[in-house]
Amino acid sequence: MERKKINGSRILLECLYRLGITEMFGYPGGSVIPIYDEIYKFDKIKHYFSRHEQGAAHEADGYARASGKVGCCLATSGPGATNLVTGIMTAHMDSIPLLAITGQVGMNMLGRDAFQESDIVGITLPITKMSYLVTDIMDLPRIIKDSYYIASTGRPGPVLIDIPKNVQLAEIYVEDFEKLYAKEIDLPGYDPTILGHPKQVKAAINLIKKAKKPLIIAGAGVLKSKSSDELMEFARKADIPVTTTLLGLGAFPSNDELCLGMLGMHGTVAANFATNEADLIIACGIRFDDRITGDPDKFCKNAQIIHIDIDPAEIGKNKKVDIPIVGDLKNVLENFNKSMDELEHKEWNDQLNEWKNEYPFTYEEGKEGRLMPQEVLQKLDKILEGKAIVATDVGQNQMWTAQYLSFNRPNSILTSGGSGTMGFGVPAAIGAQIAMPNEQVVAIVGDGGFQMTFQELMMVKQYDLKLKVMILNNSFLGMVRQWQEIFNDRRYSFVDLSVNPNFSKIAEAYGIDYVRIENKADLEDKLKGAIESDKAVIIECIVEKEANVLPMIPAGKTVSDMVGKKGVLKDE
Amino acid sequence: MSKTHEILIIAKNTNGIVARIMSLFNRRGYFVKNMTAGVTNISGHARLTLSVEGDEEALDQIQKQVYKIVDVVKVKIFPKEGTIRRELMLIKVKANHETRAQIIQIADIYRSNVLDVGPNSIVIEITGSVSKLHGFVQMMDTYGILEIAKTGVVAMSRGEKM
C-alpha cells in the first residue's frame, strides 16, 4: 500500500484546526497560493476574505478580544506581510492572542531581494511575543503548536509564523507528521508563573485588612485571566471600590455601586480623586500606562501599592510598588477571597459616592439645537442596555464611548488602548461579529478613523453581518483638534475634515443601509430604528464640531491639574 | 549612578537569537558596551555575556525583559564580588630594532604572548581583566598602536554554582 503524504500548507491548516482555530482572516497573494489551494479544499476552517491585510489583522484581533479565543490572520509576503504590521503592533500593545501567518519567498530566493520579499520576522521582532521563520517542513508542526501555546498563555500576545513557499509545498508522510505533532511542547525558557507566592499573598492580605481607604484598579489582566467573578467577590467581601483602566472596562460592571468608572486622563473625577486619596492601591493586571498615571511619581502618592501581574517585567517598570505578586490573577484573587474577612469602608465609600454624585460625566448643551456626541452616546447606551459588544476607533469617539456607555460584562468593549490605532474600529467590529454572530455588535468611529479602513465594509455585505457602524461626524480629527485648542491656542493645523466623502454614498456603494441623524428631535427614533434593524446599518451622526472630551488631566500631569470637572473647559 | 555590569544570558541557539536579544536592548534604551557569544556545555545553547551600563532599577528591568524572550533559559547579573571577568586582546604595536626588546620585556611582565614579529611591528596576545588590558594599552601607546582587537568580557562565578 502506498504511504500517504501531506504538504506544508495542509499541515498548517490541520494543526491550526486541531489547536482550536475554526475561523481565520486573510488576503491571498503570490507567496501563499499553496496555502490558499489547501484552504479551498479544507472545510474545517472558515476563511474570511478581508479587503486589506491591516483589516485582516484587526479583524483577527477583534475576534480574539470579543471571544477570548486566539485570532488568526494570513497574508502573503512583502507588502502583504508589512500591511499586517500595524495590526500586529496593536495586538502586541494590548496583549491580544494573535497568530499572524505570512507567506515568504522560497528558501532558494531568500536574501536575494526577490519579488515581494521582506524580512517580516526582522520587521516584527519588537512587536511580537515570538516569531518564526520556518526553514524546514519537519519543524512546522512544532512551530505551530509552540506558537499557539505562546500566544495564548501567560501574558498573551501576537506570534508570527513566516513560511517560505517551498516549505508550503514540501511533503512528508502523514505518519511522520502525526509523530511530529504528537511531540510534547518543550520550551524550557517559557514558563509563566501562575501561582502567586504565598508569602506575598499573605503580606498583601495583611495590608488590605489594615487599610482605611483601599482602592482596586482593575485592568485588562482581569479579562484575560477570566477573573471578573473573583474580582467581584473580593470587592464585595472587602468592601473596596473599583476603578478600571480603559482596557479593563467590563471587568467590573459599570452599574455596580462599588464601581467608580474609568480612571486616567479622561476618567471620572471620583476615580481620579480616589487614586489621590487612597492609602492602599490593589492594582490588578494593569501596567501603569502613562495615560493612567500622568506623572508616575505623583500618582497614588499617599498609597502603598500591591501590584498583581502575570508578567514579572511589569512589576516596577513604570511605578515602584510595595508588594509585587507575580501570578495569574484568578489564582491570586481566589487566595485573597479564601482568607479575606468581611470588611467595611463606609466612610471612604461615602466620600467616593459624594464625588460620584457631584461630578458625573457631563457636557454643555449643543448650540442651536446641534447634537452633542455625548448625548448621542447616552441615548445609544439607553437603547443597548449594556448588552452589546462595542468596538471603538481612536480619539474622542473612543473616550466618549468609554465615558458614556455601560460595560457590565467582560469583553464588551474592544478598543485599541496601548497603540491607539486609528482605523481599528470597523475591522475589529467585523471580527467580533464573526466571532459572536448572535450578539449585537456596534462600531463607534469618528469621521477620520473610519476613512482609514472602511474598505473592510465589503465583508459586512459579503458575509451578511448585521453590524452597526456609528460615525460621529464632527468634520474634525477631534482629539488632535482638542489638544490644539487647549495647548496650541487654537492653531488648527491639519485637523479640519470639512472636505469629507459623502458617507451615504459609501454606504450605498458597499450595499449597506444608511441613516443620517443631525438633530435632537430625530435622535431617539432614528437611532432605535437603526439599532433594531436586522440588517447592517451605517449611522452617521452630525455632531457639534468642537466638543471636548472632559474632564482631562493633561499628559504627564497630576490629578490636581485636572480641567473640565463639570464638563466645561473654563469652569475653575 | 550608572555602572557597568556583566549580564549572563543562556539561550537556545535558534535562528536570530542574538538579533532578538540585541533588538530588545536597543529599543528599551540600554547601552551595550560589549558582548561575547559562543556555544557552551549545554548542547544547542548559546552563552552570551553582555556588558551593560545602567543603575540597579534599569538592571532589574533588563533582566526581566530579557527573560521574556521565549528562547532565553537563564539570565543573571554577575555580582561585583565573586566573579571572574576576562577579556582577550590582540594588539599590534609599532616596533623597530630599538624598541622591540623593550616591548617584549613589558609583554613579559604582563604575561602576554608575542604572536608575530615583523621589521616594523609586533603582535601581542594578552588576556586579563579590563583594567589589566587598559594598563597594557597605555604602556603600548608610547610606542604607537597600529591595531587593537578585543573579544569583549567573558565572565563566570567563582565556586560550584553558575
Interface residues (C-beta under 8 A of the other chain):
Chain A: V121 G122 L125 P126 K129 M130 L133 T135 I150 L187 P188 G189 Y190 D311 P312 A313 I315 G316 K317
Chain B: A11 K12 N15 G16 A19 R20 S23 L24 R27 E57 D60 Q61 K64 Q65 Y67 K68 I69 V70 D71 V72 V73
